[in-house]
Amino acid sequence: MRQDVTNPFNNANAPAPSFEAIKISIASPEKIRSWSSGEIKKPETINYRTFKPEREGLFCARIFGP
């Protein structure tokens, strides 16, 4: 039982889920703008020891993308 909970993809006897249909469409410009939000919480840019961007800073990849 524990193995089923920790790794659900390991059960080879489970039936595969079936789908009637899948709809894929292009997102509208308004929808894309609603996804693109971020907040800078620190004024720092780069860590002077590691030369990596500071988390939640001006160069944070999580906020602005890689």
GROMACS elastic network, one bead per residue, 0.5 to 0.9 nm:
[ bonds ]
;  ai    aj funct       b0    kb
    1     4     6  0.53050   500
    1     5     6  0.67046   500
    2     5     6  0.52598   500
    2     6     6  0.63282   500
    2     7     6  0.86173   500
    3     6     6  0.52591   500
    3     7     6  0.59370   500
    3     8     6  0.78231   500
    3    10     6  0.81608   500
    4     7     6  0.54938   500
    4     8     6  0.52772   500
    4     9     6  0.81995   500
    4    10     6  0.72556   500
    4    11     6  0.69870   500
    5     8     6  0.60095   500
    7    10     6  0.57283   500
    7    11     6  0.80856   500
    8    11     6  0.63017   500
    9    12     6  0.75649   500
   11    14     6  0.58877   500
   12    15     6  0.82177   500
   15    18     6  0.88570   500
   19    22     6  0.74674   500
   27    30     6  0.81601   500
   27    31     6  0.61167   500
   27    32     6  0.65459   500
   28    31     6  0.52020   500
   28    32     6  0.63874   500
   28    33     6  0.87521   500
   29    32     6  0.51148   500
   29    33     6  0.62015   500
   29    34     6  0.86636   500
   30    33     6  0.51280   500
   30    34     6  0.62563   500
   30    35     6  0.88705   500
   31    34     6  0.50905   500
   31    35     6  0.65448   500
   31    36     6  0.89642   500
   32    35     6  0.52176   500
   32    36     6  0.64765   500
   33    36     6  0.51245   500
   33    37     6  0.76087   500
   34    37     6  0.69026   500
   36    63     6  0.88365   500
   36    64     6  0.87287   500
   37    63     6  0.77058   500
   37    64     6  0.88021   500
   38    62     6  0.85364   500
   38    63     6  0.51797   500
   38    64     6  0.73357   500
   39    56     6  0.76008   500
   39    57     6  0.88951   500
   39    63     6  0.70519   500
   40    43     6  0.74578   500
   40    56     6  0.55713   500
   40    57     6  0.56231   500
   40    58     6  0.63699   500
   40    60     6  0.83908   500
   40    63     6  0.76879   500
   41    55     6  0.89192   500
   41    56     6  0.55119   500
   41    57     6  0.62740   500
   41    58     6  0.85499   500
   42    45     6  0.82428   500
   42    54     6  0.82056   500
   42    55     6  0.81095   500
   42    56     6  0.58994   500
   42    58     6  0.72700   500
   43    56     6  0.86231   500
   43    57     6  0.57617   500
   43    58     6  0.64131   500
   44    47     6  0.78158   500
   44    53     6  0.83940   500
   44    54     6  0.64059   500
   44    55     6  0.87990   500
   44    56     6  0.85339   500
   44    57     6  0.52954   500
   44    58     6  0.63746   500
   44    59     6  0.83502   500
   45    52     6  0.86173   500
   45    53     6  0.58550   500
   45    54     6  0.57487   500
   45    55     6  0.87281   500
   45    57     6  0.55303   500
   45    58     6  0.50505   500
   45    59     6  0.55267   500
   45    60     6  0.78822   500
   46    49     6  0.87682   500
   46    50     6  0.81364   500
   46    51     6  0.57219   500
   46    52     6  0.54684   500
   46    54     6  0.53445   500
   46    57     6  0.80847   500
   46    58     6  0.83508   500
   46    59     6  0.72385   500
   47    50     6  0.56039   500
   47    51     6  0.50770   500
   47    52     6  0.55094   500
   47    53     6  0.61126   500
   47    54     6  0.58870   500
   48    51     6  0.53532   500
   48    52     6  0.78844   500
   49    52     6  0.82194   500
   50    53     6  0.86080   500
   51    54     6  0.89390   500
   52    59     6  0.89924   500
   53    56     6  0.87747   500
   53    57     6  0.72042   500
   53    58     6  0.79448   500
   53    59     6  0.54749   500
   53    60     6  0.57354   500
   53    61     6  0.77247   500
   54    57     6  0.51796   500
   54    58     6  0.76149   500
   54    59     6  0.68618   500
   54    60     6  0.61055   500
   55    58     6  0.85219   500
   55    59     6  0.80137   500
   55    60     6  0.53871   500
   55    61     6  0.80350   500
   55    62     6  0.79406   500
   55    63     6  0.89435   500
   56    59     6  0.79221   500
   56    60     6  0.55157   500
   56    61     6  0.86016   500
   56    62     6  0.77510   500
   56    63     6  0.71362   500
   57    60     6  0.52807   500
   57    63     6  0.85200   500
   58    63     6  0.86053   500
   58    64     6  0.86014   500
   59    62     6  0.88964   500
   59    63     6  0.80503   500
   59    64     6  0.72390   500
   60    63     6  0.55236   500
   60    64     6  0.62710   500
   60    65     6  0.76179   500
   60    66     6  0.83916   500
   61    64     6  0.51765   500
   62    65     6  0.55635   500
   62    66     6  0.74355   500
   63    66     6  0.89449   500
